[in-house]
């Protein structure tokens, strides 16, 4: 993979996250609404909101990557957090075991850590 492709990687991952968020949001609003109770729909909405918000965050990080910033650890931490947090909520909303809720906070913790990594990221002086 070329250096330019490497820099665009997180833009593409962000786009994928956001496309999935739209699709799952639409499914929740139309398809799932007919078969799920209000609690399951609430869980689904929370998962979709977090997927959207953090997908947008990855989009911003992708722009930083294109500009030459090293955001790999931050972005990877957020992506894993998205998968665990939203993924477990989606699975529970679809009726999978509620014990998955014990895993959800791990994803939330990863999201928090990812954003804190951004806060403490050292910026090179030539990019200020």
Order of alpha helices (4+ residues) and beta strands (2+ residues): alpha-alpha-alpha-alpha
